[in-house]
Amino acid sequence: MLKHSIISDDSNPILKHYDLQRQVGTAGPENVWKIFEAIRLEDSKEASVFWFEKKVADKLHKPRRRETVSEILRKDVTQLSRIRHPKIISIQHGVEECHDSLAFATEPIFASLSNILGNYERMPANIPQELKIMQKRNIFGMRRVPFTGDHEFIDMEIKYGIFQITEALSFLHSSEHLIHRNVCPQSILITKRGAWKLASLGFVEKTKEGKKSSCQSWTTKIPKMAQPDLNFIAPEVQLEKICTPLSDMFSLGMVICAIYNSGKSLISADHLPGLYVKQLDQMHETFGIVAHRMPLQLVEPVEKMINRDTRYRPTAQLFSMLKYFTDPVVSGLQLLDAAVAADRKDPVQRAEAYANLSQVIPIMPRKILYRNVFPTLCQDCKSGESMVFALPAMLTMIDFAPRDDYIDIILPEFRNIMSSSKPVQATVYILNKLDIILSKTPLEEIKSEVLPLVFNTLDSQSLQAQEAALSAFSVIKEYLDDNIIRKMVLPRAKSLFYRSTNVRLRINALTCIDHMLDSLGKMLILDEVLPFLTDITCQDADVVMAVVGVYKHMLSDKKFGLTHNLIATKVMPSLIPHTVNPGLSMEQFGDLMEVLREMLEQIDRQRRNKMKLETVILPVPPRYEYSIFVT
């Protein structure tokens, strides 16, 4: 439980539902919401709790002003609870209130964009290490950039983040007919899975079709924590007290500039409306400096977004269609987010998302892959329904991951997938991709996790799974010792052949034995394999040819112990009747006859050599020895 030194009271009802941990960030107007890591007591799942201490507003000596702040924050949570969209923060538990605090719970949050850009207002003295900003030199010289160890913003992260917030605004403007009115870094939250989501809906205004909405400009007469951020407010809001959805686009443009300007807005009014007006006139000069740090494809659109003339500003929908966002990684992430938002209700959509993702993974930045994609893959692989769709992407990720990443990050999760119960289709897919898994997996893990998966699948009731397991032995044979082959592989392969009437399964059993031959000793082959083969009476042409294939392999090397005596007395008598098998095609008949001729040649060669050794040639006597018989 969080200590009293961090939160002034423990009487807020939300503490009955969540166990609060460390503070990781702040958000909302003037960063009044403290964000805490939390564990939901009901199911021990990770969450975040937003906490507002009312004493923060105590310096507002007039009670009405203090209540104004609380009203705005209550409205914020109420709107978030009502409006559901993948790019708007998801509420887990609605607002709870007591005399000293307001609180609500959401999906797990990493921090606000404001925190990541270096604003630590209302943060504890011990700033989380992952949020600390370090001096780092780049092509613009020494400047402060968001740097969090492995969490420094990368271009793709910013690109997709801006796209996500644009989608949230497009939804608010088009579907909800609302104007956000406070788009700023404090209103953008980064989840622990790396998604950028819009929050702070306490200032929303309803749009009027074809008309501009009237709104309150920023004033010193209202507490600053009960107003939007002056540094990001659109000129028409502050100067004319009117707003439209395009006012939000001005604010978004200013947020983009802040990202590329060390977290600072182009306007720094310091809560002074007069200074805002003065800096507004100088803003485009400042933009010229910041523009050099932006991707070229963003410069012109952003310049239009922050134009004082609303006619030049793009709508959220038009902005989202920029060529800048036409990127396969953005498209792949977007499809995945949409599928997750559908909550597995649309299998076709999920299949499409993961098929696309499998193609994009090889070019996806490492940070995006492990922070945005991998947690979703792991989650979907815990559900039988979605595992079938997610596994191909997971295996693609394994295929392209450096071995260290696989061992340290992927394998701990994939180990659970291999050992868990799963649909037949998922098991078959893993077995068919064992070559990829074996190439990255340490030997001890292969023996403890991969081999049991194969052997357990042999006992499956599914013919498809049994076939896949038998086929897998060609890949894992180098990891099997003679004892395992003799006691586990051969008996199961033979048993499956005898028990099954399925032709494909019988062929796979024979193929499995064929692949094992090189690993078997001569006596094991003669005692276990040869009698099994000669006893096969199945007349199916494909099964016959599988048997012929095993014999052909055995003929290739003397180490298999197939002598001319065994060929003549055991093997050929079992094969010759098949020469009149009406089920054989011309090609199959030719293959059978070729093996029989090779067997006859071996008999002829070995028999002649033996006869030569056994034949005793009498010496021819000298000519003079015959003279005594001459008369």
Secondary structure, DSSP 8 states (H G I E B T S, - for coil): ---TTTSS-S--GGGGTEEEEEEEEEESGGG-EEEEEEEETTT--EEEEEEEEGGGGTTS-SHHHHHHHHHHHHHHHHHHHH---TTB--EEEEEEE-SSEEEEEES-EEEEHHHHTT--TT--SS--GGG--EEEEETTEEEEE---GGG---HHHHHHHHHHHHHHHHHHHHTS-EE----SGGGEEEETTS-EEE---TT-EE-BTTB-EE-----TTS-GGGS--GGG--HHHHHHSEE-HHHHHHHHHHHHHHHTTTT--S---TT-HHHHHHHHHHHHHHHHHHHTTS-HHHHHHHHHHT-SSGGGS--HHHHHT-GGG--HHHHHHHHHHHHHHTTT--HHHHHHHHHHHHHHGGGS-HHHIIIIIHHHHHHHTTSHHHHHHHHHHHHHHHHHS-HHHIIIIIHHHHHHHHHS---HHHHHHHHHTHHHHHHHS-HHHIIIIIHHHHHHHHT-S-HHHHHHHHHHHHHHGGG--HHHIIIIIHHHHHHHHHH---HHHHHHHHHHHHHHGGGS-HHHIIIIIHHHHHT-----HHHHHHHHHHHHHHHT-GGG---HHHIIIIIHHHHGGGGG-TT--HHHHHHHHHHHHHHHHHHHHHHHHHHHHH--------GGGGGGG--
